Amino acid sequence: MSTKNLSRTVIEGGRNGYSRFTRRHSNAVERARSHVIEHKLCLATDPETAFFPPREASYIGFADKLGPAMRWLRSQVGRPWDKVRSSLFERFDIRTTAGRHIVFDHLLEEVRPEARYRQRFWISPQGILRYRAYERKRWAASQRRQPLPEAEVVLLAWLGGRRVIEHGSRLYWLLPTPHGGFRQYQELNEIDGARFRALPGWFREQFTGAPPTNGGSS
């Protein structure tokens, strides 16, 4: 349950996922082992031969809820770092374990005296707390096809599905056929020829010559 004490609110996340898994697993092993030993004690004539071995150690890891503390630190951006640091020690009681953990292991670790790569908080040469926001992109969104630039859209509309083939110094249109191929048509006029030659090489290569068909012979 959340409280108004920020230092307590931050560490109320409990164990992290892996720690909970290992604790549940160790509890299951311990219960099964206890049942076996208890059964032996009920049947054994000499109880001293049955004993409970020490419990195996389990990994302990905590999932601190750092969101409130980071939001507070970001709200201090633009203030002198000396004043922010004073407010930090006033808000978090470092006499407690929770306060020391949040201040020294998290908040102060987030602030560096100079800007570095992937560093969110840093102190400017003038002693002011600064913050750099990084845009998070999902992998699927980064793979999504981006809209074409306006100039490229205009060129595609001008081509209209046609391609161009070059014979010597002359350029000819290749028109698409109903069967998925291309057939040679008339020569490009002077204006169209100059426009096509002025296109960037990487763009021209996409529409020069007829593409190979799957059914074509080699």
Secondary structure, DSSP 8 states (H G I E B T S, - for coil): ---S-HHHHHTTT-B-HHHHHHHHHHHHHHHHHHHHHHHHHHH-S-GGG------------B----HHHHHHHHHTTTSBHHHHHHHHHHHS-TTSHHHHHHIIIIIHHHEESS--TT--EEE-TTSBEEE-------HHHHHS-----HHHHHHHHHHTT-EEEEETTEEEEEEE-TTS-EEEEEE--HHHHHHHHTS-HHHHGGGBS----TT---
